[in-house]
């Protein structure tokens, strides 16, 4: 198994999270249409509900992250902890970007 460079994982994490939000919201809107609900409202609601799952999906599950944190704390590999934090922030950025795009598309401005 080859180890990927950090920058490619950083970009991969962002766009995976973005894709989960956009794809899940669009497919969910189609399902909302099929059952007689407003597709735009369903799309907006799903984009906010899927954020945490997009982050978890983008970082590849939580166990690898916990292992990296453990190694960083107990074995002194602080570089790994910093990298995992950056990957999580990248995934959060992708999820937020996806939710913002859906908000712009649906023009739903709920407070």
Secondary structure, 3 states (H helix, E strand, C coil): CCCCCHHHHHHHHHHHHHHHHHHHHHHHHHHHHHCCCCHHHHHHHHHHHCHHHHHHHHCCCHHHHHHHHHHHHHCCCHHHHHHHHHHHHHHHHHHHHHHHHHHHHHCCCCC
